[in-house]
Amino acid sequence: MSNDVLRPQLSRLPSLSGMRFIAALPVFAFHATSGMNFLRGDTGDFFADIFKDTGTPSVSFFFILSGFILTWSARPRDTVPGFWRRRLVKVYPNHLVAFAAAAVIMLIASDPIEAKKFFTSLFLVQSWVPEILVPTGMNPVAWSLSCEVFFYLSFPLLLPLVRRLTTRALWAAGAVLLAVPWAVALVAQHTVDGVPVVPGEALAYEQIWLVYFFPLTRLAEFVLGIVVARLVLGGSVPRVGLVPAALFAVGGFVLNAHVPYLYSLGGTAAFWVVPLIVAGATADVRGTRSAMRGRVMVRLGELSFAFYLVHTLFLMSAQRWLVQDLSAGAALAALFGCLAASLAVSYAMFRWVEAPLVRRFGSVARPWRNPREEPPAATVPAPLAGATDTKD
């Protein structure tokens, strides 16, 4: 499919940016209610049960969205080194800030800092290690960045391959990619043994690692985002209203709680995440109404990456040093304080770390030529698809 019927007139899709923050909130809710004491008694059990399965679909959303946005904003003049440079500038500075904060917290708490956890997390390769404490060592949520780095390295190779596919082949590829997480879960369930996560139960950490943390498994969601973007650009996807897609996604969250755990980790969310992403993108391109496109939502979406990186640091610190001695009401107030502090710090990171560096190093370099001269033929470095969008 070589021609794009729906040209990407907008390199940035504000509705999808706004959706980022909405997707980050269930992750916060999951971590705030899972093994924490911010909510007590029956109330705590109630909300822990509600949010126990909300974090994993959001991760799927981010992985699929990443592939979609990078494909949408890819430009022929871009080069592979330029693309990798911009991805590095986008991800690594915020990661270093959160990593340093996690290290300081561990030192204050006298927690041991093991070399394997430290260096694999520092260089964002921790998700490749199938050991129970390594992927979530240091900053627990940074494991997903380990997957993203692998996606970014692969993208310049993947996009040209996907661009060669016909519309029919794209639909077939999408169906296969939707099935991959389920197939991996099936293989893990019946062939992978290991240390039980909970003593006496069958589920092993090695199974969870293969299904949830392993970058090659999660690559299927990223490639699905690439395929869906190509279908949307080619005008091959039926129009989906944003409200129906949002309702469908809410239903998907509910359904996810009733899917066997190993299969729910990454196998179900794509079915209802994809329509939501398609609806948001088409709403922006066609200029139809979108609640996600407002200034506040877009700004919150811009903060969502830093928010994602720091929120667990506040929650775990409050759990360790503050919440245990508080009343139920004060503990609830501390929870909202963690939310506010996470937002404040994420704003500071976006304004003074992420945004300045992206502005300085995140643009696509245009090959220089003397305006008096004729443009030379084939003097620009061989282009491979990159991305001009700085919101991903």
Summary of the structure (lengths in Angstrom):
residues: 392
radius of gyration: 21.4
end to end distance: 24.9
largest distance: 76.9
contacts: 1311
relative contact order: 0.20
helix: 69%
strand: 1%
